[in-house]
């Protein structure tokens, strides 16, 4: 589900004022964390996640796991915060620009 650049730019603008609502702790990516993230993505579509892992490589692996296990798209990653997007097909809340 690769989004075009103009849609990613639009989503980054929407995410600017969001606070992280999911925190990945030292236990890493767990089943309960994935369940909560799926619920948040279903409800909000655009979610910021804060990752507490210290090393950049560890965070990159966790971000990949989060995207794969939730079928979401990484919009942006800055430091320890990543923004994820997954469209809710039943009740979309965010209308992406066509061009």
N, CA and C atoms as a LAMMPS dump frame, in Angstrom:
ITEM: TIMESTEP
0
ITEM: NUMBER OF ATOMS
297
ITEM: BOX BOUNDS ff ff ff
-5.0000000000000000e+02 5.0000000000000000e+02
-5.0000000000000000e+02 5.0000000000000000e+02
-5.0000000000000000e+02 5.0000000000000000e+02
ITEM: ATOMS id mol type element x y z
1 1 1 N 0.84 -1.18 0
2 1 2 C 0 0 0
3 1 3 C 0.885 1.244 0
4 2 1 N 1.679 1.403 -0.978
5 2 2 C 2.576 2.542 -1.05
6 2 3 C 1.81 3.785 -1.502
7 3 1 N 1.867 4.816 -0.688
8 3 2 C 1.156 6.052 -0.995
9 3 3 C 2.043 6.974 -1.818
10 4 1 N 1.439 7.751 -2.73
11 4 2 C 2.217 8.737 -3.492
12 4 3 C 2.766 9.833 -2.573
13 5 1 N 3.781 10.506 -3.051
14 5 2 C 4.47 11.518 -2.25
15 5 3 C 3.533 12.638 -1.791
16 6 1 N 2.631 13.098 -2.668
17 6 2 C 1.754 14.211 -2.28
18 6 3 C 0.791 13.796 -1.166
19 7 1 N 0.394 12.524 -1.127
20 7 2 C -0.475 12.056 -0.051
21 7 3 C 0.305 11.911 1.257
22 8 1 N 1.55 11.456 1.172
23 8 2 C 2.382 11.383 2.374
24 8 3 C 2.629 12.774 2.953
25 9 1 N 2.849 13.748 2.082
26 9 2 C 3.04 15.13 2.527
27 9 3 C 1.791 15.644 3.232
28 10 1 N 0.626 15.344 2.672
29 10 2 C -0.645 15.748 3.275
30 10 3 C -0.801 15.108 4.662
31 11 1 N -0.502 13.813 4.766
32 11 2 C -0.631 13.111 6.043
33 11 3 C 0.366 13.635 7.075
34 12 1 N 1.575 13.981 6.651
35 12 2 C 2.552 14.569 7.576
36 12 3 C 2.021 15.879 8.146
37 13 1 N 1.355 16.665 7.308
38 13 2 C 0.766 17.917 7.776
39 13 3 C -0.325 17.682 8.802
40 14 1 N -1.161 16.666 8.564
41 14 2 C -2.216 16.339 9.525
42 14 3 C -1.632 15.824 10.842
43 15 1 N -0.539 15.087 10.751
44 15 2 C 0.05 14.463 11.939
45 15 3 C 0.863 15.436 12.78
46 16 1 N 1.167 16.596 12.239
47 16 2 C 2.038 17.542 12.935
48 16 3 C 1.553 17.851 14.35
49 17 1 N 0.256 18.023 14.531
50 17 2 C -0.292 18.426 15.826
51 17 3 C -0.718 17.243 16.691
52 18 1 N -0.532 16.024 16.21
53 18 2 C -0.921 14.849 16.985
54 18 3 C 0.125 14.525 18.043
55 19 1 N -0.339 13.989 19.15
56 19 2 C 0.555 13.469 20.181
57 19 3 C 0.613 11.953 20.043
58 20 1 N 1.724 11.326 20.435
59 20 2 C 1.786 9.862 20.387
60 20 3 C 0.738 9.25 21.311
61 21 1 N -0.005 8.269 20.802
62 21 2 C -1.022 7.618 21.633
63 21 3 C -0.647 6.175 21.959
64 22 1 N 0.397 5.67 21.328
65 22 2 C 0.898 4.325 21.617
66 22 3 C 2.37 4.46 21.993
67 23 1 N 2.761 3.794 23.057
68 23 2 C 4.152 3.808 23.504
69 23 3 C 4.701 2.381 23.459
70 24 1 N 5.799 2.192 22.739
71 24 2 C 6.477 0.899 22.696
72 24 3 C 7.542 0.924 23.778
73 25 1 N 7.393 0.054 24.777
74 25 2 C 8.321 0.036 25.903
75 25 3 C 9.505 -0.875 25.67
76 26 1 N 10.169 -1.237 26.749
77 26 2 C 11.358 -2.073 26.662
78 26 3 C 11.035 -3.505 26.259
79 27 1 N 9.779 -3.919 26.404
80 27 2 C 9.385 -5.265 25.975
81 27 3 C 9.299 -5.362 24.464
82 28 1 N 9.322 -4.248 23.791
83 28 2 C 9.277 -4.24 22.331
84 28 3 C 7.872 -4.447 21.797
85 29 1 N 7.798 -5.031 20.61
86 29 2 C 6.522 -5.245 19.93
87 29 3 C 5.898 -6.521 20.478
88 30 1 N 4.815 -6.363 21.242
89 30 2 C 4.119 -7.507 21.826
90 30 3 C 2.75 -7.66 21.178
91 31 1 N 2.125 -8.781 21.46
92 31 2 C 0.803 -9.057 20.898
93 31 3 C -0.229 -8.034 21.379
94 32 1 N -0.163 -7.668 22.653
95 32 2 C -1.12 -6.694 23.186
96 32 3 C -0.887 -5.307 22.587
97 33 1 N 0.371 -4.953 22.336
98 33 2 C 0.675 -3.669 21.709
99 33 3 C 0.104 -3.627 20.29
100 34 1 N 0.25 -4.719 19.538
101 34 2 C -0.287 -4.79 18.18
102 34 3 C -1.806 -4.67 18.211
103 35 1 N -2.439 -5.302 19.193
104 35 2 C -3.899 -5.223 19.32
105 35 3 C -4.338 -3.779 19.569
106 36 1 N -3.654 -3.093 20.479
107 36 2 C -3.986 -1.695 20.77
108 36 3 C -3.725 -0.794 19.565
109 37 1 N -2.628 -1.045 18.867
110 37 2 C -2.31 -0.248 17.684
111 37 3 C -3.341 -0.475 16.585
112 38 1 N -3.79 -1.71 16.4
113 38 2 C -4.844 -1.989 15.424
114 38 3 C -6.128 -1.243 15.78
115 39 1 N -6.484 -1.235 17.071
116 39 2 C -7.672 -0.494 17.509
117 39 3 C -7.517 1.001 17.236
118 40 1 N -6.344 1.541 17.531
119 40 2 C -6.097 2.969 17.304
120 40 3 C -6.146 3.301 15.816
121 41 1 N -5.56 2.452 14.976
122 41 2 C -5.588 2.69 13.528
123 41 3 C -7.004 2.584 12.98
124 42 1 N -7.792 1.647 13.493
125 42 2 C -9.185 1.528 13.05
126 42 3 C -9.981 2.777 13.409
127 43 1 N -9.702 3.322 14.576
128 43 2 C -10.469 4.477 15.037
129 43 3 C -9.967 5.79 14.437
130 44 1 N -8.647 5.992 14.389
131 44 2 C -8.076 7.28 13.982
132 44 3 C -7.509 7.307 12.564
133 45 1 N -7.084 6.186 12.042
134 45 2 C -6.406 6.037 10.745
135 45 3 C -4.972 6.565 10.762
136 46 1 N -4.719 7.667 11.408
137 46 2 C -3.385 8.273 11.47
138 46 3 C -2.953 8.315 12.933
139 47 1 N -1.847 7.628 13.251
140 47 2 C -1.446 7.443 14.642
141 47 3 C 0.05 7.696 14.788
142 48 1 N 0.412 8.39 15.871
143 48 2 C 1.825 8.542 16.217
144 48 3 C 2.173 7.523 17.298
145 49 1 N 3.351 6.912 17.141
146 49 2 C 3.831 5.899 18.077
147 49 3 C 5.206 6.327 18.583
148 50 1 N 5.391 6.285 19.889
149 50 2 C 6.683 6.61 20.509
150 50 3 C 7.387 5.299 20.842
151 51 1 N 8.647 5.171 20.424
152 51 2 C 9.412 3.943 20.624
153 51 3 C 10.546 4.227 21.603
154 52 1 N 10.603 3.451 22.693
155 52 2 C 11.575 3.699 23.756
156 52 3 C 12.918 3.015 23.523
157 53 1 N 13.053 2.211 22.483
158 53 2 C 14.319 1.512 22.222
159 53 3 C 15.431 2.527 21.989
160 54 1 N 16.6 2.232 22.504
161 54 2 C 17.69 3.19 22.457
162 54 3 C 18.398 3.31 21.122
163 55 1 N 18.674 2.22 20.462
164 55 2 C 19.47 2.233 19.238
165 55 3 C 18.618 2.474 17.997
166 56 1 N 19.158 3.202 17.052
167 56 2 C 18.462 3.525 15.806
168 56 3 C 18.092 2.258 15.027
169 57 1 N 19.009 1.3 14.973
170 57 2 C 18.74 0.051 14.25
171 57 3 C 17.605 -0.736 14.895
172 58 1 N 17.562 -0.75 16.231
173 58 2 C 16.481 -1.437 16.943
174 58 3 C 15.138 -0.786 16.634
175 59 1 N 15.126 0.541 16.603
176 59 2 C 13.88 1.253 16.29
177 59 3 C 13.425 0.95 14.87
178 60 1 N 14.358 0.902 13.933
179 60 2 C 14.009 0.616 12.536
180 60 3 C 13.38 -0.766 12.41
181 61 1 N 13.913 -1.74 13.138
182 61 2 C 13.351 -3.095 13.113
183 61 3 C 11.95 -3.093 13.708
184 62 1 N 11.764 -2.38 14.818
185 62 2 C 10.442 -2.31 15.453
186 62 3 C 9.428 -1.634 14.542
187 63 1 N 9.842 -0.58 13.853
188 63 2 C 8.937 0.112 12.93
189 63 3 C 8.504 -0.832 11.821
190 64 1 N 9.434 -1.602 11.276
191 64 2 C 9.095 -2.586 10.24
192 64 3 C 8.103 -3.608 10.765
193 65 1 N 8.325 -4.09 11.991
194 65 2 C 7.42 -5.063 12.594
195 65 3 C 6.029 -4.466 12.771
196 66 1 N 5.968 -3.224 13.251
197 66 2 C 4.671 -2.575 13.448
198 66 3 C 3.923 -2.443 12.128
199 67 1 N 4.618 -2.015 11.082
200 67 2 C 3.983 -1.844 9.773
201 67 3 C 3.501 -3.173 9.212
202 68 1 N 4.322 -4.204 9.319
203 68 2 C 3.952 -5.509 8.781
204 68 3 C 2.786 -6.125 9.542
205 69 1 N 2.84 -6.083 10.867
206 69 2 C 1.832 -6.759 11.677
207 69 3 C 0.503 -6.018 11.715
208 70 1 N 0.498 -4.737 11.37
209 70 2 C -0.758 -3.978 11.356
210 70 3 C -1.189 -3.608 9.943
211 71 1 N -0.427 -4.016 8.943
212 71 2 C -0.658 -3.644 7.535
213 71 3 C -0.852 -2.133 7.384
214 72 1 N 0.016 -1.387 8.03
215 72 2 C -0.052 0.075 7.957
216 72 3 C 1.128 0.602 7.157
217 73 1 N 1.049 1.872 6.829
218 73 2 C 2.075 2.548 6.033
219 73 3 C 2.818 3.537 6.927
220 74 1 N 4.141 3.52 6.869
221 74 2 C 4.928 4.504 7.621
222 74 3 C 4.857 5.824 6.868
223 75 1 N 4.363 6.846 7.544
224 75 2 C 4.259 8.177 6.951
225 75 3 C 5.543 8.946 7.202
226 76 1 N 6.031 8.872 8.443
227 76 2 C 7.196 9.66 8.829
228 76 3 C 7.825 9.055 10.077
229 77 1 N 9.133 9.18 10.179
230 77 2 C 9.853 8.733 11.361
231 77 3 C 10.873 9.805 11.729
232 78 1 N 10.695 10.381 12.916
233 78 2 C 11.622 11.399 13.408
234 78 3 C 12.049 10.989 14.81
235 79 1 N 13.333 10.73 14.975
236 79 2 C 13.842 10.336 16.285
237 79 3 C 13.176 9.07 16.781
238 80 1 N 12.539 9.156 17.939
239 80 2 C 11.883 7.993 18.533
240 80 3 C 10.386 7.956 18.256
241 81 1 N 9.904 8.789 17.354
242 81 2 C 8.482 8.86 17.038
243 81 3 C 8.251 8.497 15.582
244 82 1 N 7.269 7.632 15.358
245 82 2 C 6.902 7.237 13.998
246 82 3 C 5.408 7.492 13.817
247 83 1 N 5.036 7.93 12.622
248 83 2 C 3.637 8.154 12.281
249 83 3 C 3.208 7.066 11.316
250 84 1 N 2.094 6.39 11.644
251 84 2 C 1.577 5.3 10.822
252 84 3 C 0.185 5.645 10.312
253 85 1 N -0.134 5.141 9.117
254 85 2 C -1.45 5.373 8.512
255 85 3 C -1.996 4.06 7.973
256 86 1 N -3.271 3.829 8.239
257 86 2 C -3.993 2.722 7.624
258 86 3 C -5.435 3.166 7.419
259 87 1 N -5.867 3.119 6.176
260 87 2 C -7.225 3.547 5.84
261 87 3 C -8.24 2.574 6.424
262 88 1 N -9.283 3.128 7.024
263 88 2 C -10.414 2.341 7.498
264 88 3 C -11.387 2.225 6.33
265 89 1 N -11.468 1.045 5.739
266 89 2 C -12.282 0.865 4.535
267 89 3 C -13.778 0.977 4.813
268 90 1 N -14.21 0.625 6.031
269 90 2 C -15.642 0.677 6.355
270 90 3 C -16.115 2.102 6.627
271 91 1 N -15.303 2.873 7.318
272 91 2 C -15.69 4.248 7.669
273 91 3 C -14.466 5.154 7.609
274 92 1 N -14.027 5.555 6.405
275 92 2 C -12.829 6.405 6.306
276 92 3 C -13.044 7.769 6.955
277 93 1 N -12.05 8.219 7.699
278 93 2 C -12.121 9.521 8.371
279 93 3 C -11.287 10.568 7.643
280 94 1 N -10.227 10.133 6.98
281 94 2 C -9.319 11.047 6.295
282 94 3 C -9.498 10.875 4.795
283 95 1 N -9.788 11.979 4.129
284 95 2 C -9.9 11.95 2.672
285 95 3 C -8.572 12.418 2.084
286 96 1 N -7.899 11.514 1.406
287 96 2 C -6.603 11.831 0.814
288 96 3 C -6.788 12.601 -0.484
289 97 1 N -5.916 13.576 -0.751
290 97 2 C -6.025 14.337 -2.001
291 97 3 C -5.698 13.449 -3.202
292 98 1 N -6.396 13.708 -4.296
293 98 2 C -6.161 12.938 -5.523
294 98 3 C -4.847 13.344 -6.168
295 99 1 N -4.576 14.65 -6.201
296 99 2 C -3.327 15.143 -6.796
297 99 3 C -2.764 16.26 -5.976
